[in-house]
């Protein structure tokens, strides 16, 4: 048993986590949990990436038709994650009161951008390859720093600008380099400018979504990740249901994704329905591991794991899914992840400095 220490002023200082788990047994258990989290996040999201790429590029059935309704994946993900979060809340809440938690209606506004953003990211796969999409969506720091500088006058350090330069340079060079003909043939409508534009709009909407979620959490401190997941996916399900199932009934020439056609395609090609279900299940299970990682090791560790996962997703896509990258493109990939690695290192350094002061 670890006793409390006396501080310089005579106050009681609570034992640090390192004091509790300093024994070999505690450290081994901590390492085992970390390995479990890494394996869970990598396996869930790499598998989800493979399924996403399969659904966007493969031809199904005797007529070799594409699954054109990629926005339907967002709707299916909303439904599965809503059910999943509801089950998790019932299992782990222990019948506790909902007092202090954000009411469900608080999520209706932010769920609009949470519906539009991911849909744009998925739709981008019609126009650019999966590795290109992963790289583009890894450059989240660029719009964040631009908005911070232009709108709020935030000043960043020189190393932070170096990070942004590396990521922006890597993504730009990758976009300008010639894509292999084998990869282009897989795309429904090759159009790099449109594909990258959709990815960057996805990042912009995600930035607003994340900041609004943080605001909700600060106003309602008892709100946990499952509450947010439930509220966001409830409204996302409603919005997507209206867009994909109600609107086509009201407008004969509805230009957007048609849910009825997507369901019909799944009925004619059960393989697609199974892939969609696994895609959604991977997303829900992956969220479990992310929540566990953040609660045990902090958000910085989670960022490190998810960043390395993105790199592995590109490797898997290149090797398994048949998207060959040239030496120059691999150079662009390494440039992007060098910038991301430097960013993670700077965050670790700042965190270590704060811990040392405390």
C-alpha positions, 0 to 999 in steps of 0.5 A: 500500500502506498501512503500519501507524502507530505509536501513542503508546506505540510499539506498532503501530496497524493501519490503519483501514478508512477508511484503506484505502478512503479513495481515490475508487476504494475509496469508490465500490466501498463505495457500490456494495456498499451499493447492491447490499445495499439493492436485494437486501434491498428486492427480496427481502423486498418481493416476499416480502411481496406473495407472502405477502399474495397467498397469504393473501387471494387465491381460487384455482381455479374454486371460488374457494377460499382457501389456508387452510394458511398455516402450511405456508409456515413448513414450506416456508420451513424446507425451502428455507432448510435446503437453501440453507444446506447448499449455501452451507456446501459452497460457501464452507467450503472443506472446513474443519474443523467444530471449534469450531462449534455441534453441530446438536443444540444447536439443537433447543430454540431451534428450538421457539420459532423454529417457533411464532413465525413460524407465529403471525405468518403465521396473523395474516394471516387476521385482520388486514391485511398493513400491520397485521401489518408495523406490529405486528411492527415494535414489537419494542422494546416487549416487549424494554423491558418484559421488561428493566425488569420482569425485570432492572431495566434502566434506559432513557434518556428518548429510548428511552422516547420511541421506545417511546411513538411506536411503541406509540402508532402501532400502537395508533391504527392498530389502533383506527382503522376498516379499509376495507371493501375490506381487510376483505373480503379477510381470511379471518376478520377479528378484530383482537384475535386478529390483533394478539395473534398478532403480539405472541406472535410477537415474544415468541418471536422475542425468546427465539429471537434471544437464544438464538442469540446465546448459542450464537454466544458459546459457539461463536465459529466458528459462522457465520450459515450454521451457525445457519441450517442447524441452525435450519431442520433442526429446524424442518423436523422439527418441522413435518413431525411436526405437519403430516404425522405428527399428522394420521395419528395423530389423525383430528380433528387441529385444526392445519394439515394438510400433506396438504391443503396439498399437495393444494391445491397440486396442484390449483392449481399457481399456489399451489405456484409462489408458495410456492416464490418466497416461500421463495426470496425469504426465502433470498436475502434472508438472503444480502444481510442476511449480506453487509450485516452483514459489510461494514457492521455490524448497525446499517446492516442495521437501517436498511435493513430498517426502511425496507424495512418502510415500503416494504412498507406503501406497496406493499401499499397501492398495488399490493395494494389495501389503501387506508389513510386519512389517519389510518392513514398518520399512525399509520404515520408515528408508528411509523416516526418512533419507529423512526428515532429509535431508529436515530439514537440507536444511530448516536450511541452507536456514533459516541461509542464509535468516538471514544473508541477 
